[in-house]
Amino acid sequence: MWFLDAVTAYNQMRAAERLGVQGTALWRLGSSDSSIWKIWDATRADDATREKLKDVPPGPDLILEGNGDIWKIDDKPKRGVRSYTYDPEMDLFTSETYEELPAFL
């Protein structure tokens, strides 16, 4: 499975900038790692901006089973936590680990 999360998107945006790409777009808006918005417009992100990527909010997804208008919510969404290694000379993340995965409804 291929999963483009916010850390990977950061690296791809930096690589695209180095190649002269003047802008980027996100396909399937809303189905991405929502923490991407913390760095999306940060062409010169600083340490404080990158630090925000450690928090992984749950997505808005609901899993619907059956028919009808009554929903039973069994649990609350849970935030995730990721850690990473960042190389300031390359302005790239070199590794990433999800310490806790976000839990969705």
C-alpha positions in Angstrom: 0.0 0.0 0.0 1.2 3.5 -0.8 0.5 6.1 1.9 1.4 9.7 1.4 1.3 11.3 4.8 2.3 14.8 5.9 6.0 14.0 6.5 6.3 12.3 3.1 4.4 15.2 1.4 6.8 17.6 3.0 9.8 15.8 1.4 8.0 15.7 -2.0 7.2 19.4 -1.9 10.8 20.3 -1.1 12.1 18.0 -3.9 9.6 19.6 -6.3 10.7 23.1 -5.3 14.3 22.2 -6.1 13.2 21.1 -9.5 11.6 24.4 -10.1 8.0 23.4 -9.7 6.0 26.6 -8.9 3.0 25.0 -7.1 1.4 21.8 -5.9 -2.1 20.4 -5.7 -3.7 17.7 -3.5 -5.9 15.1 -5.2 -8.9 13.7 -3.3 -9.1 16.6 -0.9 -10.2 15.3 2.5 -8.9 11.8 2.3 -5.3 12.9 3.1 -3.4 13.0 6.4 -5.0 16.2 7.8 -1.8 17.3 9.5 -0.6 18.1 5.9 -2.3 21.5 6.3 0.2 22.5 9.0 3.0 22.5 6.4 1.2 22.9 3.1 2.0 26.6 2.5 5.3 26.6 4.5 7.8 27.1 1.7 10.4 27.8 4.3 9.2 25.8 7.3 10.9 26.3 10.6 11.5 23.9 13.5 8.2 25.0 15.2 6.2 24.3 12.0 7.8 20.8 11.6 7.2 20.1 15.3 3.5 20.3 14.6 3.7 17.1 12.5 4.3 15.0 15.6 0.6 15.3 16.3 -1.6 13.2 14.0 -5.3 14.1 14.2 -7.9 11.5 13.5 -9.7 11.9 10.2 -13.3 12.7 9.7 -14.1 9.2 8.3 -17.1 7.3 9.5 -17.6 3.6 8.7 -21.3 3.1 8.0 -22.7 -0.4 8.3 -26.3 -1.4 7.4 -29.1 0.9 6.4 -31.1 3.5 8.3 -30.8 6.9 9.9 -29.7 5.8 13.4 -26.0 5.9 14.1 -24.4 4.2 17.1 -21.0 5.7 17.9 -19.0 3.2 19.9 -15.9 5.2 20.6 -14.3 8.6 20.4 -11.6 9.4 17.8 -8.1 9.3 19.2 -5.1 11.4 18.1 -1.9 9.7 17.0 1.7 10.5 17.6 4.6 10.3 15.2 8.4 10.8 15.7 10.8 11.6 13.0 14.4 12.4 12.1 15.0 15.6 10.2 18.2 16.6 8.3 18.4 20.4 8.3 21.2 20.5 5.6 18.9 18.6 3.1 15.7 20.1 4.5 14.2 16.6 4.4 12.8 14.1 6.9 15.1 11.0 6.8 12.9 8.7 9.0 9.5 8.5 10.5 7.8 6.2 13.1 4.2 6.2 14.2 4.3 5.9 18.0 0.5 5.7 18.2 -1.8 5.5 15.2 -4.8 7.7 15.1 -8.1 6.0 15.8 -11.1 7.0 13.7 -14.8 6.6 14.4 
